Amino acid sequence: MDGKARYLDNIFIERLWRSLKYECIYLHAWETGSQAKADVGRWITHYNHLRPHAAQGGQPPVVVHFNSIETDQQVQAVA
């Protein structure tokens, strides 16, 4: 996402919501809102921490994010 409000920014969000609906929401019939909240929270944790993403070299988003932070800090330390 480049933050310039182009259609490409929306593609990533739409894909996330589609995955959430088909992999979590449509598969369950929760009886309470707290059950739904807990299951969706577990799915998002799985999506961010465990699930490999092809667009990120087969790594989960959290690994890519923290690697980019470490790289940025190393660049700032050298500068």
Helices and strands as residue ranges (DSSP letters): H 7-23, G 25-27, H 33-49, G 54-56, H 61-78
